[in-house]
């Protein structure tokens, strides 16, 4: 190429000005080629020469002068800029060794766990086999138990009903109607134990004597009949037939023969009127005893006036007067029961024309009367003695034997009432005792005037003192009157003052309280009078009362499934044994098994005491869901556990474990209002709580819970109940979903530990008639301000336990909702408060016991 280029240059080849550009291009190319060759030599040969030189230096004998030769690890690390890299290499090496060791350990643990898994699988198979065997054993045991029960409790055939169209010729006849008693004048075949005591009431308007009845009594009677649970319209199944014949109005009163014919023409009279009850009610102090000369056959009579020749003990019924016929008594006007002693020791106002003149002729001193002989006429002696007591001024008494105004109409030998009813009540409000002098004619065992005096005395809290032991007080065969009144023979009139002065204040208060209980329960309203008359008959023939109704629970659908967490505040329970190791499944309290034997077995106890709610209580006869240890007797004490029950022997809790109930659970009733998150937290805290049967959430809000709300699963059912209105009274409704006797009423924001709840439940089982709970309050009468003092601060003085966290018996839910006056529940709705105060006062009013606070 060089030669070619040179030739071309010499020959003047190229273009341009005579070949000069060609020369320039050739010289440029020569320089570029030389430059490339020089760079190639530098880049290739110089590194080779340098490598050779360095290698020659490292091969020298002096090792200390080596620079780039291979060195040991320690020597290399001595170089400062690679020390960090060496440390990292050593750390990574150690970590790799540790990971390898852990991997080997995990492999060994995996191998061990695999062995355990195999062992657990074998255990599960064995447990399944054991469970299957236990199920077979349980099935066989249940079968054997049923066979044993069938042998010990054979089926009993029901009594044969006696229908109205059947012949009554085989029914034994008594020698006379005067000898009528239940065993020979009452047809028990119409009233089987399982009949429910149906009662048929004749319509008085269908008979001529109906137009003669007092309109007020007639209206009151018809009103109470319409609401009574025992009344039936089917006369063919009736146990008792009732006809109202009085009180009658004088101008249109039928003749005795006409009334007798009308009674005998009743559709179901059946020749002798057995199983019939003729009721003669009175509003006045004088009641016509027009049934005295009428043949009533085997029919029972209920009235306020009886002659000895007419009254049949244990068959006829002495009833109280119907003072409040169509109106409720004004409880606000009834005086308080304290102070115990009032202005007058005793008082009496009356007039008896027949004996008054002879009594005033001879007035002796009190001392002379004590030493004197008994006169022939006891009424004369009574007048003389009482006047002597009044004149002696030993005590402040008031006796008047002459009425300032015209006395009320009365029967012969009977002490007539003086003045108007309001005037008499004002005097009785000032009297500790009220004297009731029975008629001088001993053949008159009871009169309307005496029952009216008894009614008014009990109404205002004056303790009745009845002079005359022959008297038959209302419902005397089922009420223990000596707990509310003094019944003194007339010959002891000279000792009356001593007897009255010797009674202690505690006994006076107890008698006044019992009298108030009797008046409220059996005398105060027309409903009470009619219900008590039916209860007397039902108790005599030993038919259990109809169960009180329960509140039907309308469930709100909700979704469950959210597993409840564990509250750390519940885990620390100390050494307290909370209950069974395994949570027992929900089970109801034992059913009341003595419905039909209660009256027969406890007749000696019940008939000799004031009938209580479970015996003659017109409102709430015993409920079948309550077990036998929760029988509630009267005597002004409400309910009292008296024994019986599954496995119990009637002893106290300390002797019969668990209050005669070996196994028992409780129901939580929780009131809530639009606080879903708070409610869910409270429900979760109940997870795993021993002895919990069910949780009833009373949804007090008109707005239903959210549909997407997931309720916690706490191991027991949660029933969400819808209410008709927002009321705090809903907390105490006796919901039919409550299957246990024990109720734990709790707020949705209350925070109780499990051991606290268990302690409260155990205390309640020892005091089943009380409220047992946690938050305490104190109330007392503030004398300087003349008002009630209520203290919610922590104090050693306690009088109430709030129901925001408290145990109580389900029986009190019935009483609060159905028996307690409606005015109290209305006040709770008005103030949206105080329902716990109302429940505390109700329980203490019935039991005369304070609540129990636990911590």
C-alpha positions in Angstrom: 0.0 0.0 0.0 2.8 2.3 0.8 4.3 1.8 -2.6 1.0 2.3 -4.2 0.5 5.4 -2.4 4.0 6.6 -3.2 3.6 5.8 -6.8 0.3 7.7 -6.8 2.0 10.6 -5.2 4.8 10.7 -7.6 2.5 10.3 -10.5 0.5 13.2 -9.3 -2.6 11.0 -8.9 -5.6 12.3 -7.0 -7.6 15.2 -7.5 -7.4 18.7 -6.4 -4.8 21.3 -7.1 -2.0 19.4 -8.6 -2.1 16.5 -6.1 -1.5 18.4 -3.0 -4.7 17.2 -1.2 -3.7 13.7 -1.8 -0.3 14.3 -0.1 -2.1 15.7 2.9 -4.4 12.7 3.2 -1.4 10.3 2.9 0.5 12.0 5.6 -2.5 11.9 7.9 -3.0 8.3 7.4 0.7 7.6 8.0 0.4 9.4 11.4 -2.8 7.5 12.4 -1.1 4.2 11.6 1.9 5.0 13.6 -0.1 6.2 16.5 -2.1 2.9 16.5 1.1 0.9 16.4 2.6 2.8 19.3 -0.5 2.3 21.5 -0.6 -1.4 20.7 3.0 -1.8 21.8 2.4 0.1 25.1 -0.8 -1.8 26.0 0.6 -5.2 25.2 4.3 -5.3 25.9 4.5 -3.0 28.9 2.2 -5.0 31.1 4.1 -8.2 30.2 7.4 -6.6 31.1 5.9 -5.2 34.4 4.5 -8.6 35.4 7.8 -10.3 34.7 9.6 -7.7 36.8 7.3 -8.0 39.8 7.4 -11.8 39.7 11.2 -11.6 39.8 11.1 -9.4 42.9 8.7 -11.8 44.7 11.1 -14.7 44.0 13.9 -13.1 46.0 15.2 -14.9 49.0 14.3 -12.2 51.5 10.7 -13.1 52.4 10.2 -9.9 54.4 10.6 -7.9 51.1 7.8 -9.7 49.3 5.0 -7.3 48.4 2.4 -9.1 46.2 3.0 -12.7 46.9 0.4 -14.9 48.7 0.2 -14.3 52.5 -1.5 -16.2 55.5 -4.9 -15.1 56.8 -3.5 -13.3 59.8 -0.9 -11.4 57.8 -3.6 -10.4 55.3 -5.9 -9.1 58.1 -3.1 -7.0 59.4 -3.8 -4.8 56.5 -5.9 -2.0 57.8 -8.4 -1.5 55.0 -9.6 -5.2 55.0 -10.0 -5.7 58.7 -13.8 -5.0 58.6 -14.2 -7.5 55.8 -12.5 -10.1 57.9 -14.7 -9.5 60.8 -17.8 -9.9 58.6 -16.5 -13.1 57.2 -15.9 -14.6 60.7 -19.4 -13.5 61.9 -21.1 -15.0 58.9 -19.2 -18.3 59.4 -20.4 -18.4 63.1 -24.0 -17.8 62.1 -23.9 -20.5 59.5 -22.6 -22.9 62.1 -25.4 -21.9 64.5 -28.1 -22.2 61.9 -26.9 -25.6 61.0 -27.1 -26.6 64.7 -30.7 -25.3 65.0 -31.7 -27.1 61.8 -30.5 -30.3 63.3 -32.4 -29.6 66.6 -35.6 -28.8 64.7 -35.3 -32.0 62.7 -35.0 -33.9 65.9 -38.1 -32.1 67.4 -40.1 -32.8 64.2 -39.3 -36.4 64.5 -40.4 -36.4 68.2 -43.7 -34.6 67.3 -44.4 -37.0 64.6 -44.1 -39.7 67.1 -46.5 -37.9 69.5 -49.0 -37.3 66.7 -49.1 -41.0 66.1 -49.6 -41.6 69.8 -52.4 -39.0 69.9 -54.1 -40.6 67.0 -54.1 -43.9 68.8 -55.4 -42.2 72.0 -58.2 -40.6 70.0 -59.2 -43.9 68.6 -59.2 -45.4 72.1 -61.2 -42.4 73.4 -63.8 -42.8 70.7 -64.2 -46.4 71.7 -64.5 -45.4 75.3 -67.0 -42.7 74.4 -69.1 -45.2 72.5 -69.1 -47.5 75.4 -70.1 -44.7 77.8 -72.9 -43.7 75.4 -74.2 -47.3 75.5 -73.9 -47.4 79.3 -75.8 -44.1 79.5 -78.5 -45.3 77.2 -78.9 -48.5 79.1 -79.0 -46.6 82.4 -81.7 -44.2 81.1 -83.7 -47.1 79.9 -83.4 -48.8 83.3 -84.3 -45.6 85.0 -87.5 -45.2 82.9 -88.4 -48.8 83.7 -87.9 -48.2 87.4 -89.9 -45.0 87.4 -92.7 -46.7 85.5 -92.8 -49.4 88.2 -92.7 -46.9 91.1 -95.0 -44.4 89.5 -97.8 -46.2 87.6 -100.1 -44.2 85.4 -103.2 -43.1 87.3 -106.6 -42.8 85.6 -108.3 -39.5 86.0 -111.5 -39.3 88.1 -114.7 -39.8 86.2 -116.5 -36.5 85.7 -120.1 -36.3 86.8 -122.0 -34.6 83.9 -125.1 -32.5 84.5 -127.3 -35.0 82.6 -126.3 -38.0 84.8 -128.4 -39.4 87.5 -127.5 -38.2 91.1 -129.5 -40.9 92.9 -126.4 -42.6 94.2 -125.2 -39.3 95.8 -125.7 -39.8 99.6 -128.2 -37.5 101.3 -127.6 -35.9 104.7 -130.2 -36.2 107.4 -130.8 -32.4 107.1 -129.4 -29.4 105.3 -128.1 -28.2 108.7 -125.7 -31.2 108.7 -124.2 -30.4 105.3 -120.4 -30.7 105.2 -118.1 -31.2 102.2 -118.0 -34.9 102.6 -121.8 -35.3 102.3 -123.0 -32.3 100.4 -120.2 -31.6 97.8 -119.7 -33.7 94.7 -115.9 -34.2 94.4 -116.2 -36.0 91.1 -116.9 -32.7 89.4 -113.6 -31.3 90.7 -110.7 -33.6 89.7 -107.3 -32.6 90.8 -106.4 -31.9 87.2 -109.5 -29.9 86.4 -108.0 -26.5 87.1 -111.0 -25.6 89.3 -113.4 -24.2 86.6 -116.2 -22.0 88.0 -119.4 -21.1 86.2 -121.1 -17.9 87.2 -124.8 -17.3 86.5 -125.9 -14.1 84.9 -128.2 -12.5 87.5 -129.9 -10.5 84.8 -131.5 -13.7 83.5 -133.5 -14.1 86.7 -136.2 -11.9 88.3 -134.2 -11.2 91.5 -131.4 -9.7 89.4 -133.4 -6.4 89.1 -133.4 -6.1 92.9 -129.6 -6.2 93.3 -127.6 -3.2 94.4 -126.2 -1.7 91.2 -122.8 -1.0 92.6 -122.4 -4.5 94.0 -123.7 -6.0 90.8 -121.3 -4.0 88.6 -118.3 -4.8 90.8 -119.1 -8.5 90.8 -119.5 -8.7 87.1 -116.2 -6.7 86.6 -114.2 -9.1 88.7 -115.8 -12.2 87.2 -114.7 -11.1 83.7 -111.1 -11.0 84.8 -110.9 -14.1 87.0 -108.8 -16.9 85.8 -111.1 -19.7 87.1 -114.3 -18.5 85.5 -115.5 -20.6 82.6 -118.4 -20.2 80.2 -118.8 -24.0 79.8 -121.2 -25.1 82.5 -120.8 -28.7 81.6 -117.2 -28.9 82.9 -117.7 -26.6 85.9 -116.7 -27.6 89.4 -118.6 -24.9 91.3 -121.6 -22.8 90.2 -122.0 -19.3 91.6 -125.0 -17.1 91.8 -125.1 -13.5 93.3 -128.3 -12.8 95.2 -127.4 -9.7 97.3 -127.2 -7.1 98.5 -130.8 -6.4 97.5 -132.7 -3.1 97.6 -135.6 -3.0 100.0 -138.5 -1.7 97.9 -138.1 -4.4 95.2 -136.9 -7.3 97.3 -138.6 -10.5 96.3 -140.5 -12.6 98.8 -138.6 -15.5 100.3 -140.8 -18.1 98.6 -140.2 -16.4 95.2 -136.5 -16.3 95.7 -136.4 -19.9 96.7 -138.3 -20.9 93.6 -136.0 -18.9 91.4 -132.9 -20.6 93.0 -134.4 -24.1 92.5 -135.1 -23.3 88.9 -131.4 -22.6 88.1 -130.4 -24.7 85.1 -127.7 -26.7 87.0 -129.3 -26.7 90.4 -130.2 -30.5 90.0 -132.7 -30.9 92.8 -130.5 -30.0 95.7 -128.0 -27.4 94.5 -124.8 -29.3 95.3 -121.6 -27.6 94.2 -123.4 -24.3 94.2 -122.3 -21.2 96.0 -124.8 -18.4 96.9 -123.1 -15.1 97.5 -124.7 -12.3 99.5 -122.4 -9.3 99.6 -123.0 -6.1 101.6 -122.0 -2.5 101.5 -123.9 -1.4 104.6 -123.7 -2.3 108.3 -127.0 -4.0 108.1 -127.4 -6.9 105.7 -130.7 -8.7 105.2 -130.4 -12.3 106.2 -133.1 -13.3 103.8 -131.5 -16.7 103.2 -132.2 -17.7 106.8 -135.8 -18.8 106.0 -135.0 -20.2 102.5 -134.2 -23.8 101.6 -130.8 -23.6 100.0 -130.3 -27.4 99.8 -126.7 -28.4 99.5 -125.6 -25.1 98.2 -122.9 -23.2 100.1 -123.7 -19.7 101.4 -121.2 -16.8 101.6 -122.4 -13.7 103.4 -121.5 -11.4 106.4 -124.4 -12.3 108.7 -125.1 -15.8 110.1 -127.2 -17.2 112.9 -125.9 -20.2 114.7 -128.7 -22.4 113.4 -127.9 -21.4 109.9 -124.1 -21.4 109.8 -122.4 -24.7 108.8 -118.7 -24.7 109.8 -116.3 -25.7 107.1 -119.0 -25.4 104.5 -120.4 -21.9 104.5 -118.2 -18.9 104.2 -118.1 -15.6 106.2 -117.1 -12.9 103.8 -116.0 -9.4 104.5 -118.1 -6.4 103.5 -117.7 -4.9 100.0 -116.9 -1.3 101.1 -114.9 -0.4 98.0 -117.2 -1.8 95.4 -116.3 0.1 92.3 -113.3 2.1 93.5 -109.9 1.4 94.7 -108.9 2.3 98.3 -106.7 5.4 98.5 -103.5 4.0 100.0 -102.1 7.5 100.4 -104.7 8.2 103.1 -103.9 5.1 105.1 -101.8 6.2 108.1 -98.3 4.8 108.7 -97.9 1.9 111.0 -95.5 3.9 113.3 -95.5 5.2 115.9 -96.8 2.0 117.6 -98.9 3.7 120.3 -101.4 6.3 119.4 -103.4 8.9 121.3 -106.1 6.6 122.6 -105.3 3.2 124.1 -108.6 2.0 122.8 -111.8 3.5 121.5 -115.4 2.5 120.9 -118.5 4.2 119.6 -121.8 2.5 119.4 -125.3 2.4 120.6 -127.5 -0.4 121.8 -131.0 0.8 122.8 -132.1 -2.4 124.5 -129.4 -2.4 127.3 -128.4 1.2 127.5 -131.0 2.4 130.0 -130.4 -0.4 132.5 -126.6 0.1 132.2 -126.7 3.8 133.1 -128.8 3.2 136.2 -125.9 1.5 138.0 -122.4 2.9 137.4 -119.7 1.6 139.7 -116.1 2.5 140.0 -113.4 0.5 138.3 -112.2 -0.9 141.6 -115.7 -2.0 142.5 -116.2 -3.6 139.1 -113.0 -5.7 139.5 -114.3 -7.1 142.8 -117.9 -7.4 141.8 -119.9 -10.4 140.6 -120.7 -10.9 136.9 -124.1 -9.5 136.0 -126.5 -11.5 133.9 -126.2 -9.2 131.0 -122.6 -9.0 129.8 -123.3 -5.9 127.7 -124.3 -4.0 130.8 -121.1 -5.1 132.5 -119.1 -4.1 129.5 -120.5 -0.6 129.6 -119.9 -0.2 133.3 -116.3 -1.5 133.1 -115.3 0.6 130.1 -116.8 3.7 131.7 -114.9 3.0 134.9 -111.6 2.7 132.9 -112.3 5.9 131.1 -113.1 7.7 134.4 -110.0 6.3 136.2 -107.8 8.2 133.7 -105.2 5.4 134.0 -105.0 5.6 130.2 -106.4 7.9 127.6 -109.4 6.0 126.2 -112.5 7.1 124.4 -115.8 5.2 124.8 -119.2 6.5 123.7 -122.3 4.4 124.1 -124.7 7.0 122.7 -124.4 8.3 119.1 -124.4 12.0 118.7 -126.4 11.6 115.5 -128.9 8.9 114.5 -127.2 5.5 114.7 -127.0 3.3 111.6 -129.6 0.6 111.2 -128.6 -2.6 113.0 -129.9 -6.0 113.9 -131.5 -6.7 117.3 -129.0 -6.8 120.2 -126.2 -5.5 117.9 -124.2 -2.4 118.6 -125.0 0.1 115.9 -122.3 2.2 114.2 -122.2 5.9 114.9 -121.6 8.7 112.5 -120.3 8.6 109.0 -117.5 6.4 107.7 -114.9 9.2 107.5 -115.6 10.3 111.1 -115.1 6.8 112.3 -111.9 6.4 110.4 -110.5 9.6 111.9 -111.1 8.3 115.4 -109.6 4.9 114.6 -106.5 6.6 113.2 -105.9 7.9 116.7 -106.6 4.6 118.4 -104.1 1.8 119.2 -106.9 -0.7 119.7 -110.5 -0.8 118.4 -113.1 -2.5 120.5 -115.6 -4.7 118.6 -118.5 -5.9 120.9 -120.3 -8.8 119.4 -124.1 -8.9 119.5 -125.7 -9.7 122.8 -127.7 -12.5 121.1 -125.3 -15.4 121.2 -127.3 -17.1 118.5 -125.9 -14.4 116.1 -122.4 -15.8 115.3 -121.5 -12.9 113.1 -123.2 -9.7 111.9 -122.5 -7.2 109.1 -121.9 -4.5 111.8 -119.1 -6.5 113.3 -117.5 -7.2 110.0 -117.7 -3.5 109.1 -116.0 -2.5 112.3 -113.3 -5.2 111.7 -112.8 -3.9 108.1 -112.4 -0.3 109.2 -110.1 -1.1 112.1 -107.7 -3.1 109.8 -107.8 -0.5 107.1 -106.3 2.3 109.4 -104.1 0.1 111.5 -106.2 -0.1 114.8 -105.7 -3.5 116.3 -109.2 -5.2 116.7 -110.2 -6.4 120.1 -113.2 -8.6 119.7 -115.3 -9.2 122.8 -117.1 -12.5 122.3 -115.3 -15.8 121.6 -118.3 -17.3 119.8 -117.8 -14.9 116.8 -116.9 -16.4 113.4 -114.6 -13.9 111.7 -114.3 -13.8 107.9 -112.5 -16.8 106.5 -111.9 -18.0 110.0 -111.1 -21.6 109.0 -108.1 -20.5 106.9 -106.8 -17.4 108.6 -105.1 -17.3 112.0 -106.8 -14.3 113.4 -104.9 -14.3 116.7 -101.9 -12.9 114.8 -103.9 -9.7 113.9 -106.6 -9.4 116.5 -107.4 -10.2 120.2 -110.5 -12.4 120.7 -111.5 -12.1 124.3 -114.5 -13.7 126.0 -117.0 -11.1 127.4 -116.6 -12.4 131.0 -113.0 -11.1 130.9 -114.0 -7.5 130.3 -112.5 -6.5 133.6 -109.2 -7.9 132.5 -109.1 -6.2 129.1 -107.3 -3.1 130.2 -104.6 -5.3 131.8 -104.2 -7.4 128.7 -103.9 -4.4 126.4 -101.3 -2.7 128.6 -99.2 -5.8 128.8 -98.6 -6.2 125.1 -95.2 -5.1 124.0 -94.5 -2.6 121.2 -92.9 -5.3 119.0 -96.1 -7.4 119.3 -98.3 -4.5 118.7 -96.4 -3.6 115.5 -96.5 -7.2 114.4 -100.2 -7.4 114.9 -100.8 -4.1 113.1 -98.6 -5.2 110.2 -100.4 -8.6 109.9 -103.8 -6.8 110.0 -102.7 -4.6 107.2 -101.6 -7.6 105.2 -104.9 -9.3 105.7 -106.9 -6.2 104.7 -104.8 -5.5 101.6 -104.9 -9.2 100.5 -108.5 -10.3 101.3 -110.7 -7.3 102.1 -109.7 -4.2 100.2 -111.3 -4.6 96.8 -114.0 -6.5 95.0 -111.4 -8.5 93.2 -109.8 -9.5 96.5 -113.2 -10.6 98.0 -114.3 -12.7 95.1 -110.8 -14.2 94.6 -110.6 -15.1 98.3 -114.0 -16.8 98.3 -112.9 -19.0 95.4 -109.5 -19.6 97.1 -111.2 -20.8 100.3 -113.3 -23.3 98.4 -110.4 -24.4 96.2 -108.2 -24.9 99.3 -110.9 -26.9 101.1 -111.2 -29.4 98.3 -107.4 -29.5 97.9 -107.1 -28.4 94.3 -103.9 -26.6 93.4 -104.1 -23.0 92.3 -103.8 -22.0 88.6 -100.2 -21.0 87.8 -99.5 -17.4 87.4 -98.8 -16.4 83.8 -95.3 -15.7 82.6 -94.2 -13.0 80.2 -93.8 -14.4 76.7 -90.4 -13.6 75.3 -90.3 -12.4 71.7 -86.8 -13.3 70.5 -84.8 -11.0 68.3 -82.9 -13.1 65.7 -79.2 -12.6 65.9 -76.0 -14.3 64.7 -73.6 -16.0 67.0 -70.1 -17.3 66.4 -67.7 -14.7 67.6 -65.5 -16.6 70.0 -65.4 -14.9 73.4 -62.0 -13.8 74.6 -60.6 -14.3 78.0 -60.7 -11.3 80.4 -57.4 -11.1 82.3 -59.4 -9.7 85.2 -61.2 -13.0 85.5 -58.2 -15.3 85.4 -56.9 -14.5 88.8 -59.5 -16.3 91.0 -57.1 -17.3 93.8 -57.7 -20.6 95.5 -61.5 -20.4 95.2 -63.1 -23.3 93.5 -65.5 -21.7 91.1 -67.4 -24.9 90.2 -67.2 -28.0 88.1 -64.0 -28.6 86.2 -66.0 -29.1 83.0 -68.8 -26.6 82.4 -72.1 -28.4 82.9 -74.7 -28.0 80.2 -77.7 -25.8 80.9 -80.4 -27.4 82.9 -83.6 -26.0 84.4 -84.4 -25.9 88.1 -86.5 -28.8 89.3 -90.2 -28.5 88.5 -92.6 -28.1 91.3 -93.5 -31.7 92.0 -95.9 -31.2 94.9 -98.7 -29.3 93.1 -101.3 -31.8 94.1 -100.0 -32.8 97.5 -99.1 -29.4 98.9 -102.5 -28.7 100.5 -102.8 -32.2 101.9 -99.3 -32.4 103.4 -99.1 -28.9 104.7 -102.6 -28.4 105.8 -101.7 -28.4 109.5 -99.3 -25.5 108.8 -101.1 -23.5 106.2 -104.6 -23.6 107.6 -103.5 -22.5 111.0 -101.6 -19.5 109.7 -102.4 -16.5 107.6 -102.7 -17.8 104.1 -99.9 -16.5 102.0 -99.3 -16.1 98.3 -98.8 -19.8 97.7 -101.9 -20.8 99.6 -104.8 -18.4 99.3 -103.2 -15.4 97.8 -105.8 -14.2 95.3 -103.2 -12.7 92.9 -100.4 -15.2 92.7 -101.0 -18.8 93.5 -97.9 -20.9 93.4 -96.2 -21.3 90.1 -95.4 -24.8 88.8 -91.8 -23.8 87.8 -90.8 -23.2 91.4 -89.4 -26.1 93.4 -90.7 -27.1 96.7 -88.3 -25.3 98.8 -89.7 -22.0 97.5 -93.1 -22.3 99.0 -94.2 -18.9 100.3 -96.4 -18.8 103.3 -98.2 -15.8 104.7 -98.3 -14.5 108.2 -97.1 -11.2 106.8 -93.7 -12.6 106.0 -94.0 -13.3 102.3 -92.1 -16.4 101.4 -90.2 -18.7 103.6 -88.3 -21.9 102.6 -89.8 -24.8 104.5 -88.2 -27.9 103.0 -89.0 -30.7 100.7 -87.5 -30.8 97.2 -85.3 -33.2 95.3 -83.1 -34.9 97.8 -83.9 -32.4 100.5 -85.3 -33.1 103.9 -86.6 -29.7 104.9 -83.5 -28.6 106.8 -81.5 -25.5 106.5 -78.8 -25.0 103.9 -76.0 -26.0 106.2 -77.5 -29.4 106.7 -79.1 -30.0 103.2 -76.4 -28.7 100.8 -77.6 -26.1 98.4 -80.9 -25.2 100.0 -82.4 -28.6 99.3 -81.3 -28.4 95.6 -78.2 -30.5 95.0 -77.6 -29.0 91.5 -78.6 -25.5 90.6 -77.9 -22.9 88.0 -78.8 -19.3 87.5 -79.9 -17.0 84.7 -78.3 -13.7 83.9 -80.9 -11.0 82.9 -79.1 -8.0 81.3 -80.9 -4.8 80.4 -79.4 -2.8 77.6 -80.1 0.2 75.5 -78.2 1.0 72.3 -74.8 0.2 73.6 -73.7 -2.7 71.4 -70.0 -2.5 72.0 -70.4 -2.3 75.8 -72.9 -5.1 75.7 -70.6 -7.4 73.7 -67.8 -6.8 76.1 -70.0 -7.7 79.1 -71.2 -10.8 77.4 -67.7 -11.9 76.6 -66.8 -11.6 80.3 -69.4 -14.3 81.0 -67.6 -16.9 79.0 -66.8 -20.0 81.0 -68.8 -18.8 84.0 -69.8 -21.9 86.1 -73.5 -22.6 86.9 -74.6 -20.2 84.2 -77.8 -21.5 82.5 -78.7 -18.8 80.1 -78.3 -15.1 79.3 -81.5 -13.1 78.7 -80.7 -9.8 77.1 -83.6 -7.4 77.5 -83.4 -5.2 74.5 -85.0 -2.0 75.7 -84.5 0.1 72.6 -87.1 0.4 69.8 -84.2 0.2 67.4 -83.2 -3.4 66.7 -79.6 -4.5 66.9 -77.5 -4.3 63.8 -78.0 -7.2 61.4 -74.2 -7.6 60.9 -73.6 -7.7 64.7 -71.8 -10.9 65.6 -72.7 -12.0 69.1 -70.1 -13.8 71.2 -70.2 -17.6 71.7 -70.0 -18.0 75.5 -71.0 -21.6 75.7 -74.6 -21.0 76.8 -77.6 -19.7 75.0 -78.1 -16.0 74.6 -81.7 -15.0 74.3 -82.3 -11.4 73.0 -85.8 -10.3 74.0 -87.7 -7.6 72.4 -89.8 -5.2 74.6 -92.9 -3.3 73.9 -91.6 0.0 75.3 -88.5 1.4 76.9 -89.1 0.8 80.6 -86.8 -0.1 83.5 -89.6 -2.4 84.7 -88.7 -4.7 81.9 -85.7 -5.8 84.0 -88.1 -7.6 86.4 -90.6 -9.2 84.0 -90.9 -13.0 84.6 -89.8 -14.1 81.1 -90.8 -17.6 80.2 -87.3 -18.1 79.0 -86.0 -18.0 82.6 -85.8 -21.7 83.6 -84.1 -21.2 86.9 -85.2 -19.9 90.2 -82.0 -17.8 90.7 -81.8 -14.6 88.6 -78.7 -12.5 88.4 -79.9 -9.0 87.4 -76.9 -7.2 85.9 -76.4 -3.9 84.0 -74.7 -4.1 80.6 -71.7 -2.1 81.9 -71.2 -4.0 85.2 -67.8 -5.6 85.5 -67.8 -8.6 87.9 -65.2 -11.2 88.2 -66.2 -14.9 88.1 -65.1 -15.5 91.7 -67.3 -12.6 92.8 -70.3 -13.9 91.0 -69.8 -17.4 92.4 -69.5 -16.0 95.9 -72.7 -14.1 95.5 -74.5 -17.2 94.2 -73.4 -19.3 97.1 -74.6 -16.7 99.6 -77.9 -16.4 97.8 -78.4 -20.2 98.1 -78.2 -19.8 101.8 -80.7 -16.9 101.8 -83.0 -17.6 99.0 -85.7 -15.2 100.2 -83.4 -12.1 100.0 -81.7 -9.9 97.5 -78.0 -10.7 97.5 -75.8 -8.4 95.5 -72.8 -6.0 95.3 -73.6 -2.3 95.1 -75.0 -1.1 98.5 -77.0 2.0 99.3 -78.3 3.5 102.5 -81.6 5.3 103.2 -83.1 6.6 106.4 -85.7 9.1 107.6 -84.2 12.5 108.0 -85.9 14.0 111.1 -84.7 17.6 110.7 -85.9 17.9 107.1 -88.8 15.5 107.5 -87.9 13.6 104.3 -86.0 10.6 103.1 -82.2 10.5 103.0 -80.6 8.5 100.3 -76.8 8.0 100.4 -74.9 6.4 97.5 -71.4 6.9 99.0 -69.4 4.0 100.4 -70.5 3.5 104.0 -70.7 0.8 106.6 -74.4 1.4 107.0 -76.4 -0.3 104.2 -80.1 -0.8 103.8 -80.4 -1.6 100.1 -78.6 -3.6 97.4 -79.1 -2.3 93.9 -80.3 -4.7 91.3 -77.7 -3.6 88.8 -75.7 -6.5 90.1 -77.7 -8.7 92.4 -79.3 -12.2 92.8 -83.0 -12.6 93.6 -85.6 -15.3 93.3 -87.8 -15.4 90.2 -90.9 -15.4 92.5 -90.2 -11.7 93.1 -90.4 -11.0 89.4 -94.0 -12.2 89.4 -94.8 -10.0 92.5 -93.1 -7.0 91.0 -94.8 -7.2 87.6 -98.3 -8.5 88.5 -99.0 -7.9 92.2 -97.2 -4.7 93.3 -99.4 -1.7 92.8 -99.3 -0.3 89.3 -98.7 3.2 90.7 -95.2 2.2 91.7 -94.3 0.9 88.2 -95.8 4.1 86.7 -93.5 6.2 88.9 -90.5 4.2 87.7 -91.5 4.9 84.1 -92.1 8.6 84.9 -88.6 9.1 86.5 -86.8 6.4 84.4 -85.2 5.5 87.7 -85.7 3.9 91.1 -86.7 0.4 89.9 -84.1 -1.1 92.2 -85.5 0.9 95.1 -88.9 -0.5 94.4 -87.7 -4.1 94.3 -85.8 -3.6 97.5 -88.8 -2.3 99.3 -91.0 -5.0 97.9 -88.8 -7.8 99.1 -88.3 -6.3 102.5 -92.0 -5.6 102.8 -92.7 -9.3 102.2 -89.9 -10.9 104.2 -89.3 -8.2 106.8 -85.6 -8.8 106.2 -82.8 -6.6 104.8 -80.8 -7.5 101.7 -77.3 -9.0 101.9 -74.3 -7.3 100.4 -71.3 -9.3 99.2 -68.0 -8.0 98.0 
